[in-house]
Amino acid sequence: MTPSPADAARNADGGPGVTEPQSPPPDGFWRRGDGREGQARHPYVVLAAALFGLFTVGFTITILAVSLNRIAGDLGSTKTTLTWVITGPMLAFGIVGPAAGRLGDLWGHRRTYLIGVGAAGLFAIGIASAWDAPSLIAFRILSAAAGAAAGPSSMALIYSVFPPEKRVQALGWWSTVMAGGPVLGVVAGGPLVEAFGWRWIFIAQVPLTLLGVAVAALLLPETPRAADRSRFDLPGAVLLAAGVTSLLLALNRGPVLGWGSPFVVAAFALSPLLLWAFVRREERVDHPLVRIDYFRRRNVVAPVVTQFATNFAYMGGFILTPFLLAEVFGYGETRIGLLSIARPACFAIAGPLCALVARRFGERRSAMFGAAGLVASMVILASLGGSSSDLLVVFALGLSGIGMGISVPAMNATVANAVEAEDLGVASAASQLMSQIGTVAGIQIMQTVQVAREGADGLAGSYHVAYLVGAVVAGIGIVAAGFVRSGGNERQAAGADALEGADPRQRELALASATR
């Protein structure tokens, strides 16, 4: 007997199961309103509004990276202390995300998004008026923690108006802003600080974020809210945050204190214990922060492992390359900045085009192609010497950007299509969390390898070894992507064409069954 569409969706491995469909409005339809649930918005209007606010928050995360010496002199501090101006917000983004994602699932992602972006803008006032290094670091972390809500909430809002077969295309633009904003911040940070001073950057951020809030309040629809809003698992959120914080602190402090220092060893040892306690709790409570059974689905586990591996190589190489160009090539800041633009530029181009690749080849092959591009990039960078041409440097950096631009949207969409609609926020945040862990691990480990190998392999040789480590980890991303259940987007797109004009519920359930 042929199973019904509902049965097919219910039994689909890695599929979202049976949920009330969120049918998007037809193209060209848009109507103003107060953002309450059920009011229609053109999907690309929602996308543009969400990404504008996301950019106002994300652009400044890394904008001070190349100006730490100047800021240290201004505040009477040291460059070592002020590295927390960069690493602190990165840690906050990874730690706060899952809790913010779950709050959005419970209270509505429009509300969470507005509060997050607005609070980030207000904390920018504190950053601009910081009187010493601790106050600057504290306000930066608070601003990033508030802005962390914007990431999963923006993704969930986008999911709510785009059908499954079109999510990769939308997430191509999302990933361009989410990952490209901080990267552009590093590239543009030096010239902006030299021209205006670092405080004025954050003074200007305040009206930009408030404008982002106003645009979002006008244009973003509300997502469904849970009937029982007391279900937030606070102990689970604390355990997860503590376990992740312990791991990220160990990775961050390892190169500074030494990987064998008591603090680093204790942090590494404590992290798995806290995460084990988190898993045990989530298995027992009625309303967990994260459903552990999702991690038995290949279309959740494989994408997050892929994202960890690709972010490891991408961001590790991103931080390492300016040092290579300065120390081995002898280039100045301006030339390094111009060459570094190749990476975010290619990311920005490849992200929106990812949908074409995914539609033709599927999410699995898209992610494998992307991870392979990162492997090739790391291998080419490992072969560079002081006499290598700038064209080869640009080509290698461009491959990194293309690889991430193809991989990230496909893997984010795969996770979204594998979970229930009411868990989109926390699932998005968990995916971002793994990406953030990969980012911190890649930066710290590849830098540590470079420093450790300098005595044995020489300056240029030490960079070669570090890039090869990145290549190996990106290779793990290829393997992990190979476990993604194929047939996603192209089958969904074909199903969407076949079901054009069908009942919305039948259309949604049939598309869900395509992810088996």
Secondary structure, DSSP 8 states (H G I E B T S, - for coil): ----HHHHHHH-TTS--S--------TT--------TT----HHHHHHHHHHHHHHHHTTSSTTGGGHHHHHHHHT--HHHHTHHHHHHHHHHHHHHHHHHHHHHHH-HHHHHHHHHHHHHHHHHHHHT--SHHHHHHHHHHHHHHHTTHHHHHHHHHHHHS-GGGHHHHHHHHHHHHHHHHHHHHHHHHHHHHHH-HHHHHHHHHHHHHHHHHHHHHH-------S-TT---HHHHHHHHHHHHHHHHHHHHHHHH-TTSHHHHHHHHHHHHHHHHHHHHHHHSSS-SS-GGGGGSHHHHHHHHHHHHHHHHHHHHHHHHHHHHHHTS---HHHHHHHHTHHHHHHHHHHHHHHHHHHHHHHHHHHHHHHHHHHHHHHHHHT--TT--HHHHHHHHHHHHHHHHHHHHHHHHHHHTTS-GGGHHHHHHHHHHHHHHHHHHHHHHHHHHHHHHHHHHHHHHHHHHHHHHHHHHHHHHHHHHTTS-S-SHHHHHHHHHHTTTS-HHHHHHHHHHTT-
